[in-house]
Amino acid sequence: MRRAVAVRVVGPMQWIVYPALIAIAVTIVLQTPVEVFGLHLPEPVIPTVLAFAWPLIRPSVLAPLVLVVLGLLLDILTYGPLGLWGLIFLAIYSVVLASRSFLAGQDTAVLFVWYAACCLLAFTLAYVVMAFIAGTPASLISVFLQVLPTLLLFPFAHRLIERFEDGDVRFR
């Protein structure tokens, strides 16, 4: 006798919309001007996690559109030039999408190296564009203080990949 196999269908709400809403909420909270014991809240670029994880989970048409919206929101919150972070997130998405066949099933250390490389690519692009627009480069210390918390968000990207990578058996 054959047993029925339960298929867990994961839709865009679970792996795109809910993580994007969480990223928006956390970004807004971390952008508040709060000072505790003389220290400010860290300002990681949280959508970087999504730009790295989404092409590994499943290529989609909706994900790049959401990344552009997240980038525009980040540009508005940080008073940056409109479109800068949206284009950077699309660059990360396209790099990971192009290397998807290599990254599928890799060890956590390999994924972290690729995540770190994508973060460095993102911040290098942002640094160069902002130096060109402003006419003077930003402080490398302040850039490092934004890169470091963004790198520390890798466990969230890995958790997202592990949770939804095999969520829908129809795409195996």
Secondary structure, DSSP 8 states (H G I E B T S, - for coil): -----------HIIIIIHHHHHHHHHHHHHTS--EETTEE-----THHHHHHHHHHH---SHHHHHHHHHHHHHHHHTT--TTHHHHHHHHHHHHHHHTHHHHTT--HHHHHHHHHHHHHHHHHHHHHHHHHHHSS---HHHHHHHHHHHHTTHHHHHHHHHHHTTS-GGG-
